């Protein structure tokens, strides 16, 4: 009888080990970027390299968006997580697309209008008689119009051109454009590296309505409702990644450069130093989003006719996975 009991116990243990091994396999996760890899994404690359995702049982693949775009890929379940922007999430929610922002990558808007010093553009009033180069979004025109009118300038006197992904410095120096919408932590840093003098009009500082979250990390309502444990695990690791990038910008930059060898190494290093203190900034913790920031910009979009009705911002974002 004793031998039988021991045999049964051994067999049971072996079965348990096999079952446990089968259950312990990593969960495949796809994270889609909004654009080409840049320092907005460093925390995710750090979490991948340092094994933070693996510790959570996640096998994360970082990909660039297809033609359908990151928002659609996440909302449709093609990717579980991705990078987006507050305005994009607002548009999605206005069209009943169940996209949810689960973390602000950078606490304050670090984008604005940049112009070479020689263009003599110090503020929105100086846009008169100048050429703006953008990506063809009506929001660009509305933002320029709003700022110019607020400054007492005539928005009909600015020429708006669509230049797509053209290089800001090349387009500016060639005379194709006079100013563009840039990120201070990228083009601003690049200008300093190149020794190019550039004037910069900080959007968030110009008017509080434009101090919105850009970029953000998004997932779908379906993921939150049906696989919240995965969302929690993914964000635990991601928080570690961005915390490391804040505390160790030099090492974080090298991790990024190793993962994306085609990147401009000097730009990455300097941009990472710039962002280290801006990821969290004055927030009590990284990733936090405020209802008033969402409400303020949503109302602006509604008042300017970009959305037919104001969305319920409390469904558009959550701090549940970062607080």
C-alpha positions in Angstrom: 0.0 0.0 0.0 2.8 2.4 0.9 4.6 1.8 -2.4 1.3 2.4 -4.2 0.8 5.7 -2.4 4.3 6.8 -3.2 3.9 5.9 -6.9 0.6 7.7 -7.1 2.2 10.8 -5.5 5.1 10.8 -7.9 2.8 10.4 -10.9 0.6 13.2 -9.6 3.6 15.5 -9.1 4.8 14.8 -12.7 1.4 15.6 -14.1 1.3 18.8 -12.1 4.7 19.8 -13.4 3.7 19.2 -17.0 0.5 21.2 -16.5 2.3 24.0 -14.7 4.9 24.2 -17.5 2.1 24.5 -20.1 0.5 27.3 -18.1 3.7 29.1 -17.5 4.4 29.9 -21.1 4.8 33.6 -22.0 1.8 35.5 -23.3 2.5 37.0 -26.7 2.0 40.8 -26.7 2.2 43.2 -29.7 3.0 46.8 -29.0 2.6 49.1 -32.0 4.4 52.5 -32.2 2.9 55.6 -33.6 5.8 56.4 -35.8 9.4 55.5 -36.3 11.2 54.6 -33.0 12.2 57.6 -30.9 12.9 58.6 -27.3 9.1 58.8 -26.5 9.3 55.0 -26.7 12.5 54.4 -24.6 10.8 53.0 -21.5 9.3 50.2 -23.5 12.6 49.3 -25.1 14.2 49.4 -21.6 11.5 47.1 -20.2 12.1 44.7 -23.0 15.9 44.7 -22.7 15.9 44.5 -18.9 13.6 41.6 -18.9 10.8 43.4 -17.0 8.2 42.0 -19.5 9.6 38.5 -19.3 9.3 38.7 -15.5 5.6 39.4 -15.9 5.3 36.4 -18.2 5.0 38.5 -21.4 6.7 38.1 -24.7 6.5 41.6 -26.1 7.1 42.4 -29.8 7.5 46.1 -30.7 6.3 46.9 -34.2 5.8 49.9 -36.4 2.2 50.7 -37.6 0.7 49.3 -40.8 -1.3 51.5 -43.2 -4.3 51.2 -40.9 -2.5 53.1 -38.1 -1.7 52.3 -34.5 -5.2 53.3 -33.2 -7.0 51.0 -35.5 -4.6 48.1 -34.8 -5.2 48.4 -31.1 -8.9 49.0 -31.2 -9.3 46.0 -33.5 -7.1 43.7 -31.4 -4.4 43.4 -34.0 -2.1 44.8 -31.3 -2.8 44.7 -27.6 -1.1 48.1 -26.8 0.2 51.0 -28.7 1.3 54.7 -28.8 -1.3 57.4 -29.6 -2.2 61.0 -28.7 -4.9 62.5 -26.6 -6.6 64.1 -29.7 -6.5 60.8 -31.6 -8.2 59.0 -28.7 -10.8 61.7 -28.5 -11.6 61.4 -32.2 -11.8 57.6 -31.8 -14.2 57.9 -28.8 -16.3 60.4 -30.7 -16.7 57.7 -33.4 -17.6 55.0 -30.8 -14.2 53.3 -31.3 -13.4 51.8 -27.9 -9.8 53.1 -27.5 -8.6 53.9 -23.9 -5.5 55.9 -22.8 -3.8 54.1 -19.9 -0.7 56.3 -19.4 0.7 59.7 -20.3 4.2 59.1 -21.7 5.1 62.8 -21.1 3.3 64.8 -18.5 3.1 68.1 -20.5 3.0 68.9 -24.2 6.5 69.3 -25.4 5.5 70.2 -29.0 5.1 73.6 -30.6 6.0 75.7 -33.6 9.6 75.9 -34.6 11.3 78.2 -37.1 14.9 79.0 -38.1 16.1 82.2 -36.4 16.4 83.9 -39.7 12.6 83.6 -40.3 12.0 86.0 -37.4 9.0 84.2 -36.0 8.8 85.0 -32.3 5.1 84.4 -31.7 1.7 83.6 -33.5 1.4 87.2 -34.8 4.5 86.6 -36.8 2.8 83.8 -38.8 1.3 86.5 -41.1 2.9 86.3 -44.5 4.7 83.0 -43.7 4.4 79.4 -45.0 3.6 76.6 -42.6 4.5 73.1 -43.4 2.5 70.3 -41.8 1.0 66.8 -42.3 -2.4 67.9 -43.7 -4.5 67.7 -40.6 -7.4 70.3 -40.1 -6.4 70.6 -36.5 -3.2 72.3 -37.6 -5.1 75.0 -39.4 -7.5 75.4 -36.5 -4.7 75.7 -34.0 -2.9 78.3 -36.0 -6.1 80.2 -36.6 -6.9 80.2 -32.9 -3.5 81.4 -31.8 -3.3 84.1 -34.5 -6.7 85.5 -33.7 -5.8 85.5 -30.0 -2.7 87.5 -30.9 -4.7 89.9 -33.0 -3.3 88.6 -36.3 -5.1 87.6 -39.6 -5.0 83.8 -40.1 -5.9 84.3 -43.8 -2.4 85.7 -44.3 -0.6 82.4 -43.6 0.0 79.8 -46.3 -0.6 76.2 -45.1 1.3 73.5 -47.0 1.3 69.8 -46.6 4.9 68.4 -46.6 4.3 65.0 -45.0 7.4 63.6 -43.5 9.8 66.0 -45.1 12.8 67.0 -42.9 12.1 70.2 -41.0 15.6 71.6 -41.4 15.9 70.9 -45.1 12.4 72.2 -45.9 13.1 75.4 -43.9 16.6 76.1 -45.2 15.4 75.6 -48.8 12.7 78.1 -48.4 9.9 75.6 -48.9 8.4 76.5 -45.5 9.0 79.1 -42.8 7.7 77.2 -39.7 6.4 73.8 -38.7 5.0 71.9 -35.8 7.9 70.2 -34.0 8.8 68.4 -30.8 11.3 70.3 -28.7 12.8 67.1 -27.4 13.6 66.0 -30.9 13.9 68.8 -33.5 14.8 71.3 -30.8 17.6 69.0 -29.6 18.7 68.3 -33.1 19.0 72.0 -33.8 21.4 72.4 -30.9 23.5 69.4 -32.0 23.7 70.9 -35.5 24.5 74.4 -34.2 21.3 75.8 -35.9 19.6 78.7 -34.2 15.8 78.1 -33.9 12.9 80.0 -32.4 10.4 77.8 -30.6 6.8 78.7 -29.6 5.8 76.3 -26.8 2.1 75.3 -27.4 1.4 74.4 -23.8 2.9 77.6 -22.5 1.0 79.7 -25.2 -2.4 78.5 -24.1 -3.4 76.0 -21.4 -5.9 74.3 -23.8 -3.0 72.9 -25.8 -1.1 71.5 -22.8 -2.6 68.0 -23.5 -1.1 64.6 -23.4 1.0 63.7 -26.3 1.9 60.8 -26.6 -0.1 58.3 -24.6 -0.1 54.5 -24.3 -3.4 53.0 -25.4 -5.3 49.7 -25.2 -8.9 48.7 -26.0 -11.9 48.5 -23.7 -12.1 44.8 -24.7 -8.6 44.2 -23.3 -9.4 46.0 -20.0 -12.7 44.1 -19.6 -11.5 40.6 -20.6 -7.8 40.6 -19.9 -7.1 43.1 -17.2 -4.4 40.9 -15.7 -2.4 41.3 -18.9 -2.9 45.0 -18.9 -1.8 45.2 -15.2 1.3 43.1 -16.0 2.2 45.0 -19.1 2.0 48.3 -17.3 3.9 47.1 -14.2 6.8 46.4 -16.5 6.4 49.5 -18.6 6.4 51.7 -15.4 9.7 50.1 -14.5 11.0 50.8 -17.9 10.2 54.5 -17.8 11.3 54.8 -14.2 14.7 53.4 -15.3 14.9 55.8 -18.2 14.2 58.8 -15.9 16.8 57.7 -13.4 19.4 56.5 -15.9 19.1 58.5 -19.1 22.6 57.6 -20.4 22.2 53.9 -20.0 18.6 54.0 -21.3 19.8 55.8 -24.4 22.4 53.1 -25.0 19.7 50.4 -24.7 17.6 52.3 -27.3 20.6 52.6 -29.6 21.3 48.9 -29.3 17.7 48.1 -30.2 17.5 50.6 -33.0 21.0 50.8 -34.5 19.9 52.9 -37.5 19.0 55.8 -35.1 21.1 58.9 -34.8 23.1 58.0 -31.6 24.0 61.5 -30.6 20.4 62.7 -31.1 19.1 59.8 -29.0 21.6 60.5 -26.1 20.8 64.2 -26.0 17.1 63.8 -26.4 17.0 61.2 -23.7 18.6 63.7 -21.3 16.0 66.2 -22.2 13.1 63.8 -21.6 14.4 62.3 -18.4 12.9 65.1 -16.3 9.8 65.5 -18.4 8.3 62.0 -18.5 6.9 62.5 -15.0 7.6 66.2 -14.5 5.4 67.6 -11.7 3.0 64.6 -11.5 3.0 62.5 -8.3 3.7 59.4 -10.5 4.6 58.5 -14.1 1.7 58.0 -16.5 -0.8 60.0 -14.5 -3.6 61.8 -16.5 -5.9 64.5 -15.2 -9.6 64.8 -16.0 -9.4 68.6 -16.5 -6.7 68.2 -19.2 -8.9 65.8 -21.1 -12.0 67.9 -20.6 -10.4 71.2 -21.6 -9.1 69.9 -25.0 -12.2 67.9 -25.7 -14.3 71.1 -25.3 -12.0 72.9 -27.6 -12.3 70.2 -30.3 -16.1 70.3 -29.9 -16.3 74.1 -30.0 -14.2 74.1 -33.2 -16.4 71.4 -34.9 -13.9 68.5 -34.9 -16.3 66.3 -32.9 -20.1 66.4 -33.1 -20.6 66.0 -29.4 -18.3 66.2 -26.3 -17.2 62.7 -25.3 -17.3 61.2 -21.8 -13.6 61.8 -20.9 -13.8 59.4 -18.0 -14.2 56.6 -20.5 -11.4 57.9 -22.7 -8.6 57.5 -20.1 -7.9 55.7 -16.8 -5.2 55.9 -14.1 -6.1 52.4 -12.9 -3.0 50.8 -14.3 -0.4 53.4 -13.2 -1.5 54.8 -9.9 
